[in-house]
Amino acid sequence: MDTSNLTSLPEDTLEDNEQRAPQQPRPLSAFASRPDRPPTQTSSQKYSALDWKGFFDQEEDIRIPDSDDVFHVYTAGTEGPVVFCLHGGGYSGLSFALSASKIKEKARVVAMDLRGHGKSTTENETDLSIETMCNDVLAVVKAIYGDSPPAIVLVGHSMGGSVAVHVAAKRALSSLAGLVVVDVVEGTALASLIHMQKILSSRVHHFSSIEKAIEWSVRGGSLRNIDSARVSVPTTLKYDDSKKCYIYRARLEETEQYWKSWYEGLSEKFLSCPVPKLLLLAGTDRLDRALTIGQMQGKFQMVVVRHTGHAIQEDVPDEFATLVTNFISRNRIGPRGVEIPGLRRPSQTNP
């Protein structure tokens, strides 16, 4: 049979054209198959440690005169008042790393590792009495700034919030210009203490690597921001040569005798502090009676931060930084204290 006069089918012509011409990418549509996925990260990459230098400007060891105590601090920024940050129990100064990178655009930031935490070394690592920790903070401020410190806004999270309130209530810091307390209220804190040992004992206590510890902190829900965990978690650990693994740096289980004193009378002390005050909470059910009355009387500003866990400064660092800098602006806190338009201050040399 002579097939020379037969025309080719459309399908045959299409196949010939596809073989001759380079294949063109097909446009995606709403009905197209799922697009290519970006390359996935391994667990060790996703939870690898991040260097603090991407957030703070420098670190320094502050030696306290007439003692063997050395406190590690991270600093950022060159102008404005000092936002002096105190972390919670089991955390470190790097808990404020991501927020510090934003706050430093409008103020100076100092974040210290409290006694028994981070890179600080002290004669008694488990003496977390409120009196001792307050004295530590005042000693560090004096060691850095001498007798003429700039305006300071104390910021404290959880246990550090209690320390900040007690320092402010002592009225021993002459340049104190503001107080920010992060997610700690007397009533709720005292009620939770009966469960604290159980919570501490139920944690994973040994990690084969820093990456595993970071992953556990995120997957376990204690921190919700992976990048913040990658910066802050490593300094909450130390390597145990005998066990060949990483364990927690802070021995919180051994400090139970001090826990109650952190929070008893905290609400009244907070309300008595003679400076502008901001209370940041992760939930609306945290106010006790004294604070409820105080807020109704306008004695402090309160903000409930949504969609965050206990560590507000870590989970939503940008929002936290904005709240702190807005607090400073609203209360007109400058490098030498409250600045009133039209009122000239005597010229002073910055430390």
Disulfide bonds with the S-S distance in Angstrom:
none
